[in-house]
């Protein structure tokens, strides 16, 4: 598709489509399952919610299709913007969860949406910031005139990894296992799709003002989710899924990275912290929020949260939280709104919007 590269076009967030997982799972229910391990380790009931601020999260039913839920979120976004699939130039699937190593999960999403044959399709992987990176990469292409409309979609499913973590804790109820598993137990499920468009086809929706990023890959091993050979089995095919997090390390070094990136972001935007009307942050939990916001000179009063009832949904957290905030009238026309994310790697991404 031939495009003019100049002048640079503005980018608008035409809509956010969300698909909420139907099954509500309370922290109390998770603790009931883990009661034998809790008793062995001497952990009092209620500590999961007390330590994380997560009262409940939502999960998909077993065997739910990641691409199907992603396609639903995309269709919601298209419907809200009164657009159709044949207007989409790019689809980026950005979730941590995927249906297979190959092909790209985005291909399955595009097939379910019946997108045109010349649509760009790819998966983007960057831990919990995949959706944020998807926004930036799509926006770059829109500004340059290469594309006019892009869907950035993500879907996460926490049921399986939380159930695996529960089994491990019941099998080996040790405090060090509990500490490295605590973050996993906050996991929630959901899907969200952001429809980004060029100003030459629409000026509806929040306008992208600028972005900044930071990295500190020295700490790549602080939070890991993957597959490893079962140490109790000899056969290489006996592989098991795992997730482990050094929450204290992520918080400590995440604050260092976040403050450096924040200074760069404010300089690029020519803002002060007081200029930011609302923040939508990655939904990790109460301890992280209580430490990170003050370090950036930001107020909890202006920060909208969903982790108490949705948990940590990874890449889905920021777009779904923004969609709910907008639906409730929290994000008002003219507001300077900032999406803030710090994720495994360590990586950091900040995006500024003029809300409309």
Buried (B, 14 or more C-beta within 10 A) or exposed (E): EEBEEEEEBBBBBBBBBBBBBEEBBBBEEBBEBBEEBBEBBEBEBEBBBEBBBBBBBBBBEEEBBBBBBBBBBBBBBBEBBEBEBEBBBBBBBBBBBBBEEEEBBBBBBBEBBEBEEEBBBBBBEBBBBBBBBBBBBBBBBBBBBBBBBBBBBBBBBBBBBBBBBBEBBBEEBEEEBBBBBBBBBBBBBBBBBBBBBBBEBBEBBBBBBBBBBBBBEEBBEBBBBEEEEBEEEEEEEEEBEBBBBBBEBBBEBBBBBBBBBBEBBBEBBEBEBEEBBBBBBBBBBBBBBEBBBEEBEBEEEBBBBBBBBBBBBBBBBBBBBBBBBBEEEBBEEEBBBBBBBBBBBBBBBBBBBBBB
